[in-house]
């Protein structure tokens, strides 16, 4: 199976740039993997370069890819458990309050 044709960036990456990207990404590749990573990064930048050429002047800006809408409803008071039942199921309580472990020292 042949190598898939992908755009190559018009801005080749220097070794320093690849090293900085590796450090920023917290990757720990073997030294023999770096040339392969460099090629892959240049292909990614090639795709970005090709996207830069797309005419979007007639496309309205959006904040989401789809027209999703939040559905809001009124809060309605319904049945609830008696406080004694809730506190009886808690591992620890004090009066009418649940006790939880301290997670912030101060």
C-alpha positions in Angstrom: 0.0 0.0 0.0 1.6 3.3 -1.1 2.2 6.4 1.0 -0.8 8.8 1.0 -0.2 12.1 -0.7 -0.3 14.9 1.8 0.5 18.6 1.5 4.0 19.5 2.7 4.5 22.8 4.5 6.1 25.6 2.5 7.9 26.4 5.8 10.2 23.5 6.6 10.9 23.1 10.3 14.4 23.6 11.6 15.9 21.1 14.1 15.6 23.7 16.8 11.9 24.2 16.1 11.3 20.5 16.3 13.2 20.2 19.6 11.2 23.1 21.1 7.9 21.5 20.0 9.0 18.2 21.5 9.8 19.9 24.8 6.5 21.8 24.8 4.5 18.7 24.0 6.2 16.7 26.8 7.1 14.0 24.3 10.1 11.8 24.9 10.9 10.3 21.5 14.0 8.3 20.7 16.5 10.3 18.7 15.9 8.0 15.6 12.2 9.0 15.8 12.8 12.8 15.4 13.3 12.8 11.6 9.9 11.0 11.3 8.2 13.5 13.7 9.7 16.4 11.8 8.2 15.0 8.5 4.8 14.5 10.2 4.9 18.0 11.7 5.7 19.5 8.2 2.7 17.5 6.8 0.4 19.0 9.4 1.7 22.5 8.7 1.1 21.7 5.0 -2.5 21.1 5.8 -2.7 24.3 7.7 -1.1 26.1 4.8 -3.8 24.7 2.4 -6.5 25.8 4.8 -5.1 29.4 4.7 -5.9 29.5 1.0 -9.6 28.7 1.5 -11.9 31.7 0.8 -14.2 32.2 3.8 -15.1 35.8 3.0 -18.8 34.8 2.5 -19.0 32.6 5.6 -20.5 34.0 8.7 -18.4 33.7 11.8 -19.8 31.1 14.4 -18.9 30.0 17.8 -20.1 26.4 17.3 -19.9 24.1 14.3 -23.6 23.2 14.7 -26.6 25.2 15.7 -27.0 23.6 19.1 -29.2 25.4 21.7 -29.4 25.0 25.4 -32.8 23.9 26.6 -33.8 25.7 29.8 -36.7 24.8 32.0 -38.1 26.3 35.2 -37.0 24.8 38.4 -39.9 22.9 40.0 -39.9 21.8 43.6 -40.6 18.1 43.7 -40.5 15.3 46.2 -37.4 15.1 48.3 -36.0 12.8 51.0 -36.4 13.8 54.6 -33.2 15.2 56.1 -32.9 12.4 58.6 -32.8 9.8 55.7 -30.2 11.8 53.8 -28.0 12.3 56.9 -28.5 8.6 57.8 -26.9 7.6 54.5 -23.9 9.9 54.9 -20.6 8.6 56.3 -20.4 11.6 58.6 -22.7 14.4 59.6 -22.9 17.2 62.2 -26.4 18.4 63.1 -28.2 19.1 59.8 -25.0 19.2 57.8 -22.9 16.7 55.9 -19.3 16.5 56.9 -16.7 16.1 54.2 -12.9 15.7 54.5 -10.9 18.9 54.4 -9.2 19.3 51.1 -7.8 22.8 51.4 -5.3 23.5 54.1 -5.2 27.0 55.5 
